[in-house]
Structures are given as structure tokens and as C-alpha cells.
């Protein structure tokens, strides 16, 4: 069995998609922000339609 030298080790490429924790967290935070906007919009529409006031 041959051992790889440093140049060969540096040329090794990993998988095509690497999901890091920070990338997943950013995606989840974006989805949560979109959902919050939807909730706020739904509440505003409901207040207009039914005449609710705070």
C-alpha cells in the first residue's frame, strides 16, 4: 500500500455539498423570519376584516 505525500493530500477534494452548522442555522433563521412576516400579515388582515383593535 502506497502512502500519499503532502502534495497529493492537498489535492484531495471532499464531497460536492458540505452543510455546516452555521449554514443550516442561517437557513432556519430565514424560514422563521418569513413565517413571522406571514403571521403578522395574517393578523393585520384579520384585524381589518373583523374590525378588531388592540
Buried (B, 14 or more C-beta within 10 A) or exposed (E): EEEEEEEEEEEEEEEEEEEEEEEEEEEEEEEEEEEEEEEEEEEEEEEEEEEEEE
